[in-house]
Amino acid sequence: MGFLIDSPGIVQSLARSLGGREAVYEVARSEHGSLEWIETRASGETLTHTTEPNTSALERAMIGVVSWLPIEWIL
């Protein structure tokens, strides 16, 4: 999930709260159509991840199982 914020005050406040972040991720589609997470570190170095960063295999499996549940009406 992402946000587009068109308010300089909110953006500055949010930037101060997240100022300690060591990396920023951009989600993109690979040439094969799967998701990739492009990590940009504070040093400017970029890395590409093929699985969601900072998640375990168990967490990804649980999300996969939950995604099969018919819960769209809740959203």
PEZIPE-V124822 format. One record per residue. N is the residue number from 1. RES is the residue in one letter. NEAR is the number of other ideal C-beta (glycine too) atoms within 10 Angstrom. D_CENTER is the distance of its C-alpha to the mean C-alpha in Angstrom with 2 decimals. Layout:
n = (N:N)
res = (RES:RES)
near = (NEAR:NEAR)
d_center = (D_CENTER:D_CENTER)
//
This chain:
n = (1:2:3:4:5:6:7:8:9:10:11:12:13:14:15:16:17:18:19:20:21:22:23:24:25:26:27:28:29:30:31:32:33:34:35:36:37:38:39:40:41:42:43:44:45:46:47:48:49:50:51:52:53:54:55:56:57:58:59:60:61:62:63:64:65:66:67:68:69:70:71:72:73:74:75)
res = (M:G:F:L:I:D:S:P:G:I:V:Q:S:L:A:R:S:L:G:G:R:E:A:V:Y:E:V:A:R:S:E:H:G:S:L:E:W:I:E:T:R:A:S:G:E:T:L:T:H:T:T:E:P:N:T:S:A:L:E:R:A:M:I:G:V:V:S:W:L:P:I:E:W:I:L)
near = (2:5:6:4:10:6:9:8:8:11:11:10:12:13:10:9:9:9:7:7:11:8:15:12:16:12:11:10:9:10:6:6:6:9:12:17:17:13:16:13:12:10:8:6:9:12:12:11:15:9:13:13:10:10:13:9:8:8:11:11:11:12:11:9:8:9:8:7:8:6:9:6:5:6:4)
d_center = (6.97:7.86:11.27:14.13:16.56:20.09:21.70:22.47:23.31:20.11:18.10:20.38:20.15:16.37:16.52:19.16:17.28:14.22:16.69:16.64:13.14:13.80:10.80:8.38:5.78:6.76:6.34:10.07:12.89:15.24:18.94:19.33:16.93:14.30:10.56:9.79:7.15:9.32:9.54:12.01:13.96:16.39:19.14:17.81:17.40:14.78:13.79:12.45:11.06:12.12:10.60:7.32:7.92:9.89:10.93:14.53:16.28:17.72:14.56:13.39:17.04:17.24:14.39:16.30:19.51:18.42:17.22:20.89:22.27:23.81:22.09:21.20:24.04:22.27:19.33)
//
